[in-house]
Amino acid sequence: MTTILPPARRREELAAFLRTRRARIRPEDVGLPSGARRRTPGLRREEVAQLAGVGVTWYTWLEQGRPINASVQVLDAIARTLRLDRTECEHLYRLADMPWVAESSNGHSLEPDTQAILDALNPLPAAAYSSRYDLLANNLAYERLFPGLAGGHGLGRNVLWHLFSCQDCCTPFINKDEELPLMVAQVRTAFGRHLGDPVWTDFVRRLSAVSPVFASLWAAHNVGQPGIRVKIFRHPVVGEVRLTTSTFTPSTTPETRLVIYSPRDETTRARLNQLLGAVPR
């Protein structure tokens, strides 16, 4: 059972945690002169504030346990400055009363062996997604099948943004009317775990602004979970491909999904091999 600390007690814990993390960072670790007049080990408050790009007074208040609010961007900057690991970052977010995003703020959190696993699945397209459908990693078959998405940057690597922001004539999704509502329902489920997170809120706001269809689906408040699905795409070189998607969730990164695309028929199998420059089996 999770114990919820009163706000004052939580702020005290946050202040103590920040002080201990600051004390373990040596000035030379971050490119600062060590000096001979330091009365305490580690960095000074003003040095943490400078390195994190926040006000000295504001950071001092944070370490003093005063009732101030910190944004995701500020917490991330402090975490980087104090060289917090993933567990420490999660603890920092909880003490700051900020919803913890299992991925980092840009959605990238993968096990070290993930890319090797994806590569071993060729010629089957395979990818790792965040719970917001950010494309985190992919293999060569996936890149050949979805070159625009794999080669994108920022929001251009988000599947929902890619599908909802393009014109109907340009979408690769043939059975999108059936599948897109299910994808939005999955994201709506994940959104419930990140209420108040400005990264998620901004994503939904921006996508709703560019796509009335997404806005309508989002307003329906339908929720859902990943499952085995049949998806049909139109590739500009090899034509139509019919794929079955299977989803696996790593136990150590529960908001990351590995999705494998398997051919539904021999024609699709041959076309996937064609994309890889292989001889169909």
Beta strands, then each sheet from edge to edge (+ up, - down):
strand 1: 126-130
strand 2: 135-138
strand 3: 229-235
strand 4: 239-248
strand 5: 256-263
sheet 1: 2+ 1- 5+ 4- 3+
end
